[in-house]
Structure formats: C-alpha cells, structure tokens
Amino acid sequence: MKSLGVGLIGSGFMGKCHAIAWNAVGIAFSDVEKPRLVHLGEADADLAARRACEFGFARGSGDWRAVIADPEVDVVSVTAPNQFHAEMTLAALSAGKHVWCEKPMATGL
C-alpha cells in the first residue's frame, strides 16, 4: 500500500505546526506508515522552496493550485490566511483530496 501523500498550503505558524504534526505521525503511531511530505504551496515560489526544504517536503510551489493538482497529494493541510480557507478547501475537495483545514473554514456566510 502506498503511503499517504501530504500537501501543505501556507507555511506560517500553523503551517509549521501541521508540518511538525505530519513529521511526527511515524513516531506517535508506530502501526501506520509515515506519510510522504509531497508538495508545499506558498504565495511566493522562493519562500515555498525554502520552506519545503526546512519542513521536509519534496517540492514547493508559488501557486496553491499546484498542490491540489499534484496527483501524489492525497490530503491537503490548509493553513493559509483565514480569508482563503473556503476557496482552497472547496477546491481540494472538488479535486477528490482529503482536507485538514485550520479554523475558521470561512470568514462569513
């Protein structure tokens, strides 16, 4: 069975927290395969590449849509600023991805 492929959108404080959590899965849960940190998305390509390296992701992109479109990504952690959560989460769900979205899901009705 292929291990879970993880995509992360946003690399600020909560993005770092999610990366730490994904990295700890193998330590905390010895009965599951450690997830693969596949793709990190940021607003800037240079920042994405830097954070991908720091957090242990295989690659980084300056476009969050590339994370969702990546066929190796099974689950997307959405940790971008709050006003983007709904759009990013709905796009990931529409693409058939599982989603871990930081609260709030949306800033209005």
GINORTA-V467232 format. One record per residue. N is the residue number from 1. RES is the residue in one letter. PHI is phi as a letter, one per 40 degrees, with the letter a starting at -180 (NA if undefined). OMEGA is omega in whole degrees, -180 to 180 (* if undefined). BURIAL is 1 if it has 9 or more other ideal C-beta (glycine too) atoms within 8 Angstrom, else 0. Layout:
N_RES_PHI_OMEGA_BURIAL / N_RES_PHI_OMEGA_BURIAL
This chain:
1_M_NA_180_0 / 2_K_c_177_0 / 3_S_c_-178_0 / 4_L_c_178_1 / 5_G_c_-174_1 / 6_V_b_170_1 / 7_G_b_-180_1 / 8_L_b_176_1 / 9_I_b_-178_1 / 10_G_h_-176_1 / 11_S_b_175_1 / 12_G_c_-176_0 / 13_F_d_-178_0 / 14_M_c_175_1 / 15_G_c_178_1 / 16_K_c_178_1 / 17_C_c_179_1 / 18_H_c_179_1 / 19_A_c_177_1 / 20_I_c_180_0 / 21_A_c_179_0 / 22_W_c_178_1 / 23_N_c_-177_1 / 24_A_c_-177_0 / 25_V_d_-179_1 / 26_G_c_179_1 / 27_I_c_-176_0 / 28_A_c_-176_0 / 29_F_b_-175_0 / 30_S_c_-178_0 / 31_D_c_177_0 / 32_V_b_179_0 / 33_E_c_179_0 / 34_K_c_179_0 / 35_P_c_175_1 / 36_R_c_177_1 / 37_L_c_-166_1 / 38_V_c_-166_1 / 39_H_a_177_1 / 40_L_b_179_1 / 41_G_b_178_1 / 42_E_a_180_1 / 43_A_c_-176_0 / 44_D_b_-176_0 / 45_A_c_179_1 / 46_D_c_177_0 / 47_L_c_179_1 / 48_A_c_180_1 / 49_A_c_180_1 / 50_R_c_-179_1 / 51_R_c_177_1 / 52_A_d_179_1 / 53_C_c_-179_0 / 54_E_c_-173_0 / 55_F_c_178_1 / 56_G_g_178_0 / 57_F_c_-178_1 / 58_A_c_-179_0 / 59_R_a_178_1 / 60_G_b_-179_1 / 61_S_a_176_1 / 62_G_c_180_1 / 63_D_b_-178_0 / 64_W_c_-180_1 / 65_R_c_178_0 / 66_A_c_177_1 / 67_V_c_-179_1 / 68_I_c_-179_1 / 69_A_c_-176_0 / 70_D_c_-178_1 / 71_P_c_179_0 / 72_E_c_-180_0 / 73_V_c_178_1 / 74_D_b_-178_0 / 75_V_b_-178_1 / 76_V_b_170_1 / 77_S_c_179_1 / 78_V_b_-178_1 / 79_T_b_178_1 / 80_A_c_176_1 / 81_P_d_-173_0 / 82_N_d_-175_0 / 83_Q_c_-180_0 / 84_F_b_-174_1 / 85_H_d_-175_1 / 86_A_c_-178_1 / 87_E_c_-178_0 / 88_M_c_-179_1 / 89_T_c_179_1 / 90_L_c_178_0 / 91_A_c_179_1 / 92_A_c_178_1 / 93_L_c_178_1 / 94_S_c_179_0 / 95_A_c_178_0 / 96_G_g_-180_0 / 97_K_c_167_1 / 98_H_c_-175_0 / 99_V_b_169_1 / 100_W_b_-176_1 / 101_C_b_174_1 / 102_E_c_178_1 / 103_K_c_-3_0 / 104_P_c_177_0 / 105_M_c_180_0 / 106_A_a_-178_0 / 107_T_c_179_0 / 108_G_a_-180_0 / 109_L_c_*_0
